[in-house]
Amino acid sequence: MIDSLAEIAPDFARYVIEFPFGDIYSRPGLDLRAREIATIAALTAMGNATPQLKVHIEAGLNVGLSRAEIIEIIMQMAVYAGFPAALNGLFAARDVFAARTASGQAPAA
């Protein structure tokens, strides 16, 4: 994503990394696992951020969330964001899980 923005908006590409990861994610108070839970929930609820949701589902798996936990996070969003948003989130999770399985990465519980 950063490379794809470099030609049109290199400063924006830098901000996309510096603000969330340099300023927000590095704050004390929540660990990375909790931050990814919140992010997966928020991106699911938005319903229009599938590429970003997939990135954060990957990140959630990388910080210790299980596939079952990610599914539960997304399913809970049906209550607050509606079934279409939750369905889109579940399809995004399915794609991420399938890609990880195809690449030989062992699935988390």
DSSP file (Angstrom, degrees, kcal/mol; ACC not computed):
  #  RESIDUE AA STRUCTURE BP1 BP2  ACC     N-H-->O    O-->H-N    N-H-->O    O-->H-N    TCO  KAPPA ALPHA  PHI   PSI    X-CA   Y-CA   Z-CA
    1    1 A M     >        0   0    0      0, 0.0     4,-1.4     0, 0.0     5,-0.2   0.000 360.0 360.0 360.0 -42.9    0.0    0.0    0.0
    2    2 A I  H >>  +     0   0    0      1,-0.2     4,-1.1     2,-0.2     3,-0.5   0.934 360.0  48.7 -60.7 -45.7    2.8    2.4    0.9
    3    3 A D  H 3> S+     0   0    0      1,-0.2     4,-0.6     2,-0.2     3,-0.4   0.881 108.0  54.5 -61.7 -38.1    4.5    1.8   -2.5
    4    4 A S  H 34 S+     0   0    0      1,-0.2     4,-0.4     2,-0.2    -1,-0.2   0.763 111.8  44.5 -70.5 -22.9    1.2    2.3   -4.4
    5    5 A L  H <X S+     0   0    0     -4,-1.4     4,-3.4    -3,-0.5    -1,-0.2   0.635  90.9  86.6 -89.7 -15.7    0.8    5.7   -2.7
    6    6 A A  H  < S+     0   0    0     -4,-1.1    -2,-0.2    -3,-0.4    -1,-0.1   0.850  89.8  46.9 -56.1 -39.0    4.4    6.8   -3.2
    7    7 A E  T  < S+     0   0    0     -4,-0.6    -1,-0.2     2,-0.2    -2,-0.1   0.891 125.0  27.4 -72.5 -39.1    3.8    8.1   -6.7
    8    8 A I  T  4 S+     0   0    0     -4,-0.4    -2,-0.2    -3,-0.2    -1,-0.1   0.845 139.9   5.0 -94.8 -36.6    0.6   10.1   -6.0
    9    9 A A     X  +     0   0    0     -4,-3.4     4,-2.2     1,-0.1     3,-0.2  -0.469  59.6 166.7-150.9  70.5    0.9   11.1   -2.3
   10   10 A P  H  > S+     0   0    0      0, 0.0     4,-1.8     0, 0.0     5,-0.1   0.854  82.0  53.4 -60.5 -35.4    4.2   10.1   -0.6
   11   11 A D  H  > S+     0   0    0      2,-0.2     4,-2.3     1,-0.2     5,-0.1   0.914 108.4  49.9 -64.7 -40.7    3.5   12.2    2.4
   12   12 A F  H  > S+     0   0    0      1,-0.2     4,-2.4     2,-0.2    -1,-0.2   0.906 106.4  55.9 -63.7 -40.6    0.1   10.6    3.0
   13   13 A A  H  X S+     0   0    0     -4,-2.2     4,-0.8     1,-0.2    -1,-0.2   0.900 109.2  47.4 -57.1 -41.5    1.8    7.1    2.7
   14   14 A R  H >X S+     0   0    0     -4,-1.8     4,-3.2     1,-0.2     3,-0.7   0.911 110.2  51.7 -66.7 -42.9    4.1    8.1    5.5
   15   15 A Y  H 3X S+     0   0    0     -4,-2.3     4,-2.2     1,-0.2    -2,-0.2   0.873 101.1  62.2 -61.7 -37.1    1.2    9.5    7.6
   16   16 A V  H 3< S+     0   0    0     -4,-2.4    -1,-0.2     1,-0.2     5,-0.2   0.807 116.4  31.4 -60.3 -29.5   -0.7    6.2    7.2
   17   17 A I  H <X>S+     0   0    0     -4,-0.8     4,-1.7    -3,-0.7     5,-0.9   0.879 119.5  50.2 -91.8 -48.2    2.2    4.4    9.0
   18   18 A E  I  X>S+     0   0    0     -4,-3.2     5,-1.1     3,-0.2     4,-1.1   0.909 110.7  45.5 -63.3 -46.6    3.5    7.1   11.4
   19   19 A F  I  X>S+     0   0    0     -4,-2.2     5,-2.0     3,-0.2     4,-1.3   0.986 121.1  31.6 -67.6 -59.0    0.2    8.1   13.0
   20   20 A P  I  4>S+     0   0    0      0, 0.0     5,-3.7     0, 0.0     6,-0.3   0.944 133.8  28.3 -67.1 -43.6   -1.5    4.8   13.8
   21   21 A F  I  <5S+     0   0    0     -4,-1.7    -3,-0.2    -5,-0.2     5,-0.2   0.844 128.1  39.6 -89.5 -33.6    1.6    2.7   14.4
   22   22 A G  I  <<S+     0   0    0     -4,-1.1    -3,-0.2    -5,-0.9    -4,-0.1   0.871 132.9  19.0 -80.9 -37.9    4.0    5.4   15.6
   23   23 A D  I  <<S+     0   0    0     -4,-1.3    -4,-0.1    -5,-1.1    -2,-0.1   0.874 132.3  28.9-101.4 -46.9    1.6    7.4   17.8
   24   24 A I  I > <S+     0   0    0     -5,-2.0     3,-1.7    -6,-0.2    -3,-0.2   0.959 118.6  46.0 -87.0 -55.0   -1.5    5.3   18.6
   25   25 A Y  T 3 <S+     0   0    0     -5,-3.7    -4,-0.2     1,-0.3    -1,-0.1   0.771 110.6  56.6 -62.5 -25.4   -0.4    1.6   18.6
   26   26 A S  T 3  S+     0   0    0     -6,-0.3    -1,-0.3    -5,-0.2    -2,-0.2   0.489  82.5 110.6 -87.2  -1.7    2.7    2.5   20.7
   27   27 A R  S X  S-     0   0    0     -3,-1.7     3,-0.6    -4,-0.1     2,-0.1  -0.377  72.2-114.7 -69.8 150.1    0.7    4.1   23.5
   28   28 A P  T 3  S+     0   0    0      0, 0.0    -1,-0.1     0, 0.0     3,-0.1  -0.381  87.5  65.0 -75.6 164.1    0.5    2.3   26.9
   29   29 A G  T 3  S+     0   0    0     -2,-0.1     2,-0.4     0, 0.0    -2,-0.0  -0.091  96.7  49.2 116.9 -35.9   -2.8    1.0   28.1
   30   30 A L  S <  S-     0   0    0     -3,-0.6     2,-0.1    -5,-0.1     0, 0.0  -0.996  73.5-133.6-133.6 141.2   -3.6   -1.7   25.6
   31   31 A D     >  -     0   0    0     -2,-0.4     4,-2.2     1,-0.1     5,-0.2  -0.386  36.7 -99.5 -82.8 172.2   -1.5   -4.5   24.3
   32   32 A L  H  > S+     0   0    0      1,-0.2     4,-2.3     2,-0.2     5,-0.2   0.848 122.1  57.2 -62.5 -34.2   -1.3   -5.3   20.5
   33   33 A R  H  > S+     0   0    0      2,-0.2     4,-1.9     1,-0.2    -1,-0.2   0.940 109.1  44.6 -61.6 -47.6   -3.8   -8.1   20.9
   34   34 A A  H  > S+     0   0    0      1,-0.2     4,-2.2     2,-0.2    -2,-0.2   0.881 111.8  53.5 -64.7 -38.5   -6.5   -5.8   22.4
   35   35 A R  H  X S+     0   0    0     -4,-2.2     4,-2.3     1,-0.2    -1,-0.2   0.891 108.5  49.3 -64.9 -38.5   -5.8   -3.1   19.8
   36   36 A E  H  X S+     0   0    0     -4,-2.3     4,-2.9     2,-0.2     5,-0.3   0.868 107.7  54.5 -70.1 -34.6   -6.3   -5.6   17.0
   37   37 A I  H  X S+     0   0    0     -4,-1.9     4,-2.2     2,-0.2    -2,-0.2   0.951 111.9  44.6 -59.0 -48.5   -9.6   -6.7   18.5
   38   38 A A  H  X S+     0   0    0     -4,-2.2     4,-2.5     1,-0.2    -2,-0.2   0.899 114.9  48.6 -62.9 -40.7  -10.8   -3.1   18.5
   39   39 A T  H  X S+     0   0    0     -4,-2.3     4,-2.9     2,-0.2     5,-0.3   0.916 110.4  49.3 -69.4 -43.3   -9.5   -2.5   15.0
   40   40 A I  H  X S+     0   0    0     -4,-2.9     4,-2.1     1,-0.2    -1,-0.2   0.917 113.4  48.3 -61.4 -42.1  -11.1   -5.7   13.5
   41   41 A A  H  X S+     0   0    0     -4,-2.2     4,-2.5    -5,-0.3    -2,-0.2   0.935 113.6  46.3 -63.0 -46.1  -14.4   -4.7   15.2
   42   42 A A  H  X S+     0   0    0     -4,-2.5     4,-2.1     2,-0.2    -2,-0.2   0.928 113.7  46.8 -64.9 -45.8  -14.2   -1.1   13.9
   43   43 A L  H  X S+     0   0    0     -4,-2.9     4,-1.3     2,-0.2     6,-0.5   0.871 112.9  50.4 -66.8 -35.3  -13.3   -2.1   10.3
   44   44 A T  H  < S+     0   0    0     -4,-2.1     3,-0.4    -5,-0.3    -2,-0.2   0.945 110.2  50.1 -63.0 -47.4  -16.0   -4.7   10.2
   45   45 A A  H  < S+     0   0    0     -4,-2.5    -2,-0.2     1,-0.2    -1,-0.2   0.841 103.1  60.3 -62.5 -33.8  -18.6   -2.2   11.5
   46   46 A M  H  < S-     0   0    0     -4,-2.1    -1,-0.2    -5,-0.2    -2,-0.2   0.900  86.8-161.0 -61.6 -38.7  -17.5    0.3    8.8
   47   47 A G  S  < S+     0   0    0     -4,-1.3     3,-0.1    -3,-0.4    -1,-0.1   0.426  71.9  70.8  77.2  -3.0  -18.5   -2.2    6.2
   48   48 A N  S    S+     0   0    0     -5,-0.3    -1,-0.1     1,-0.1    -4,-0.1   0.063  74.3  78.9-133.7  25.9  -16.5   -0.6    3.4
   49   49 A A     >  +     0   0    0     -6,-0.5     4,-2.8     1,-0.1     5,-0.2  -0.246  44.4 145.3-130.4  45.1  -12.9   -1.2    4.4
   50   50 A T  H  > S+     0   0    0      1,-0.2     4,-2.6     2,-0.2     5,-0.2   0.886  72.2  50.9 -57.4 -45.2  -12.3   -4.8    3.3
   51   51 A P  H  > S+     0   0    0      0, 0.0     4,-1.7     0, 0.0    -1,-0.2   0.929 115.1  43.6 -60.0 -41.8   -8.6   -4.4    2.2
   52   52 A Q  H  > S+     0   0    0      2,-0.2     4,-2.1     1,-0.2    -2,-0.2   0.883 111.4  54.9 -69.0 -37.9   -7.8   -2.8    5.6
   53   53 A L  H  X S+     0   0    0     -4,-2.8     4,-2.3     1,-0.2     5,-0.2   0.921 106.2  51.7 -60.1 -44.2   -9.8   -5.4    7.5
   54   54 A K  H  X S+     0   0    0     -4,-2.6     4,-2.2     1,-0.2    -1,-0.2   0.903 107.9  52.1 -60.5 -41.1   -7.9   -8.2    5.8
   55   55 A V  H  X S+     0   0    0     -4,-1.7     4,-2.2     1,-0.2    -1,-0.2   0.911 112.8  44.9 -60.2 -42.3   -4.6   -6.6    6.9
   56   56 A H  H  X S+     0   0    0     -4,-2.1     4,-2.6     2,-0.2    -2,-0.2   0.771 107.5  56.5 -79.4 -24.8   -5.8   -6.4   10.4
   57   57 A I  H  X S+     0   0    0     -4,-2.3     4,-2.3     2,-0.2    -1,-0.2   0.926 110.2  47.3 -65.0 -43.9   -7.1   -9.9   10.5
   58   58 A E  H  X S+     0   0    0     -4,-2.2     4,-2.2     2,-0.2    -2,-0.2   0.939 112.6  48.7 -57.9 -47.7   -3.6  -11.0    9.5
   59   59 A A  H  X S+     0   0    0     -4,-2.2     4,-1.4     1,-0.2    -2,-0.2   0.897 108.5  54.1 -61.7 -40.5   -2.2   -8.8   12.2
   60   60 A G  H  <>S+     0   0    0     -4,-2.6     5,-2.8     1,-0.2     3,-0.4   0.921 109.2  47.7 -60.0 -44.1   -4.6  -10.2   14.7
   61   61 A L  H ><5S+     0   0    0     -4,-2.3     3,-1.2     1,-0.2    -1,-0.2   0.888 109.8  54.5 -61.7 -38.4   -3.5  -13.7   13.9
   62   62 A N  H 3<5S+     0   0    0     -4,-2.2    -1,-0.2     1,-0.2    -2,-0.2   0.742 108.2  48.3 -70.2 -23.0    0.1  -12.5   14.2
   63   63 A V  T 3<5S-     0   0    0     -4,-1.4    -1,-0.2    -3,-0.4    -2,-0.2   0.258 131.4 -84.9-102.9  12.8   -0.4  -11.2   17.7
   64   64 A G  T < 5S+     0   0    0     -3,-1.2    -3,-0.2     1,-0.3     2,-0.2   0.457  77.6 140.9 108.4   0.5   -2.1  -14.3   19.0
   65   65 A L      < -     0   0    0     -5,-2.8    -1,-0.3    -6,-0.2     2,-0.2  -0.538  45.1-133.5 -71.3 142.2   -5.8  -14.1   18.1
   66   66 A S     >  -     0   0    0     -2,-0.2     4,-2.2    43,-0.1     5,-0.2  -0.515  20.2-112.2 -87.9 163.8   -7.2  -17.4   17.0
   67   67 A R  H  > S+     0   0    0     41,-0.4     4,-2.4     1,-0.2     5,-0.2   0.904 120.2  54.5 -59.3 -40.7   -9.4  -17.9   14.0
   68   68 A A  H  > S+     0   0    0      1,-0.2     4,-2.1     2,-0.2    -1,-0.2   0.895 107.5  49.3 -62.4 -40.5  -12.3  -18.6   16.3
   69   69 A E  H  > S+     0   0    0      2,-0.2     4,-2.5     1,-0.2    -1,-0.2   0.914 110.1  50.6 -65.3 -42.0  -11.8  -15.4   18.2
   70   70 A I  H  X S+     0   0    0     -4,-2.2     4,-2.3     1,-0.2    -2,-0.2   0.913 109.6  50.8 -62.6 -42.1  -11.7  -13.4   15.0
   71   71 A I  H  X S+     0   0    0     -4,-2.4     4,-2.9     1,-0.2    -1,-0.2   0.916 110.6  49.6 -60.8 -42.8  -14.9  -15.0   13.8
   72   72 A E  H  X S+     0   0    0     -4,-2.1     4,-2.3     2,-0.2    -2,-0.2   0.907 109.2  51.7 -63.8 -41.8  -16.6  -14.1   17.2
   73   73 A I  H  X S+     0   0    0     -4,-2.5     4,-0.9     1,-0.2    -1,-0.2   0.942 114.0  43.6 -58.2 -47.8  -15.4  -10.5   17.0
   74   74 A I  H >< S+     0   0    0     -4,-2.3     3,-0.7     1,-0.2     4,-0.4   0.910 111.8  52.6 -67.4 -42.6  -16.9  -10.2   13.5
   75   75 A M  H >< S+     0   0    0     -4,-2.9     3,-1.6     1,-0.2     4,-0.4   0.879 103.4  58.3 -61.6 -37.3  -20.1  -12.0   14.4
   76   76 A Q  H >X S+     0   0    0     -4,-2.3     3,-1.2     1,-0.3     4,-0.7   0.811  94.3  66.6 -62.4 -28.3  -20.7   -9.6   17.3
   77   77 A M  H <X>S+     0   0    0     -4,-0.9     4,-3.6    -3,-0.7     5,-0.7   0.694  82.7  74.9 -68.3 -17.0  -20.6   -6.7   14.9
   78   78 A A  H <>5S+     0   0    0     -3,-1.6     4,-0.9    -4,-0.4    -1,-0.3   0.864  94.7  52.6 -59.6 -34.2  -23.9   -8.0   13.4
   79   79 A V  H <45S+     0   0    0     -3,-1.2    -1,-0.2    -4,-0.4    -2,-0.2   0.887 123.1  25.7 -67.7 -39.0  -25.6   -6.7   16.5
   80   80 A Y  H  <5S+     0   0    0     -4,-0.7    -2,-0.2     2,-0.1    -1,-0.2   0.721 136.0  25.9-101.6 -25.5  -24.1   -3.2   16.2
   81   81 A A  H  <5S-     0   0    0     -4,-3.6     4,-0.3     1,-0.2    -3,-0.2   0.500 109.2-106.4-119.9  -8.2  -23.4   -2.7   12.5
   82   82 A G     X< -     0   0    0     -4,-0.9     4,-1.9    -5,-0.7    -1,-0.2  -0.066  32.7 -77.6  99.9 159.4  -25.8   -5.1   10.8
   83   83 A F  H  > S+     0   0    0      1,-0.2     4,-3.2     2,-0.2     5,-0.2   0.871 122.8  58.7 -64.3 -39.5  -25.7   -8.4    9.1
   84   84 A P  H  > S+     0   0    0      0, 0.0     4,-2.4     0, 0.0    -1,-0.2   0.927 108.3  46.0 -58.9 -42.4  -24.3   -7.1    5.8
   85   85 A A  H  > S+     0   0    0     -4,-0.3     4,-2.1     2,-0.2    -2,-0.2   0.915 114.8  47.6 -64.7 -41.9  -21.2   -5.7    7.5
   86   86 A A  H  X S+     0   0    0     -4,-1.9     4,-2.6     2,-0.2    -1,-0.2   0.906 111.1  51.2 -66.3 -40.7  -20.7   -8.9    9.5
   87   87 A L  H  X S+     0   0    0     -4,-3.2     4,-2.4     2,-0.2    -2,-0.2   0.931 110.0  49.1 -60.9 -45.3  -21.1  -11.0    6.4
   88   88 A N  H  X S+     0   0    0     -4,-2.4     4,-2.0    -5,-0.2    -1,-0.2   0.901 111.8  50.2 -60.9 -39.9  -18.6   -8.9    4.5
   89   89 A G  H  X S+     0   0    0     -4,-2.1     4,-2.4     2,-0.2    -2,-0.2   0.896 109.3  50.4 -64.6 -41.0  -16.2   -9.3    7.5
   90   90 A L  H  X S+     0   0    0     -4,-2.6     4,-2.6     2,-0.2    -2,-0.2   0.892 109.6  50.6 -65.4 -39.1  -16.7  -13.0    7.6
   91   91 A F  H  X S+     0   0    0     -4,-2.4     4,-2.1     2,-0.2    -1,-0.2   0.887 109.9  50.9 -65.8 -37.3  -15.9  -13.3    3.9
   92   92 A A  H  X S+     0   0    0     -4,-2.0     4,-2.2     2,-0.2    -2,-0.2   0.920 111.0  48.5 -63.3 -43.3  -12.8  -11.2    4.4
   93   93 A A  H  X S+     0   0    0     -4,-2.4     4,-3.1     1,-0.2     5,-0.3   0.922 108.5  53.9 -62.6 -43.8  -11.7  -13.6    7.2
   94   94 A R  H  X S+     0   0    0     -4,-2.6     4,-2.5     1,-0.2    -1,-0.2   0.914 109.3  48.9 -55.7 -44.1  -12.4  -16.6    5.0
   95   95 A D  H  X S+     0   0    0     -4,-2.1     4,-2.3     2,-0.2    -1,-0.2   0.914 113.0  46.3 -63.7 -43.6  -10.1  -15.1    2.4
   96   96 A V  H  X S+     0   0    0     -4,-2.2     4,-2.4     2,-0.2    -2,-0.2   0.934 113.6  48.3 -64.9 -46.1   -7.3  -14.4    4.9
   97   97 A F  H  X S+     0   0    0     -4,-3.1     4,-2.4     1,-0.2    -2,-0.2   0.915 112.4  49.2 -61.4 -42.5   -7.6  -17.9    6.5
   98   98 A A  H  X S+     0   0    0     -4,-2.5     4,-2.7    -5,-0.3    -1,-0.2   0.903 110.5  50.2 -64.3 -41.6   -7.6  -19.6    3.1
   99   99 A A  H  X S+     0   0    0     -4,-2.3     4,-1.6     2,-0.2    -1,-0.2   0.901 111.6  48.6 -64.3 -40.4   -4.5  -17.6    1.9
  100  100 A R  H  <>S+     0   0    0     -4,-2.4     5,-2.4     2,-0.2     4,-0.3   0.911 112.5  47.9 -66.5 -41.0   -2.7  -18.5    5.1
  101  101 A T  H ><5S+     0   0    0     -4,-2.4     3,-1.5     1,-0.2    -2,-0.2   0.923 110.8  51.4 -64.2 -43.7   -3.6  -22.2    4.7
  102  102 A A  H 3<5S+     0   0    0     -4,-2.7    -1,-0.2     1,-0.3    -2,-0.2   0.813 107.4  53.4 -63.7 -29.9   -2.5  -22.2    1.1
  103  103 A S  T 3<5S-     0   0    0     -4,-1.6    -1,-0.3    -5,-0.2    -2,-0.2   0.465 121.5-107.8 -85.6   0.1    0.8  -20.6    2.1
  104  104 A G  T < 5 +     0   0    0     -3,-1.5     2,-0.4     1,-0.3    -3,-0.2   0.550  68.0 147.6  89.8   6.7    1.4  -23.4    4.6
  105  105 A Q      < -     0   0    0     -5,-2.4    -1,-0.3    -6,-0.2    -2,-0.1  -0.635  52.7-116.6 -78.0 130.7    0.9  -21.4    7.7
  106  106 A A        -     0   0    0     -2,-0.4     2,-0.1    -3,-0.1    -1,-0.1  -0.426  32.4-113.8 -65.8 134.7   -0.6  -23.5   10.5
  107  107 A P        -     0   0    0      0, 0.0     2,-0.2     0, 0.0    -1,-0.1  -0.453  23.5-123.7 -70.3 141.3   -4.1  -22.3   11.5
  108  108 A A              0   0    0     -2,-0.1   -41,-0.4   -43,-0.1   -40,-0.1  -0.525 360.0 360.0 -75.7 154.3   -4.5  -20.8   15.0
  109  109 A A              0   0    0     -2,-0.2   -43,-0.1   -43,-0.1    -1,-0.1   0.489 360.0 360.0 -43.7 360.0   -7.2  -22.6   17.0
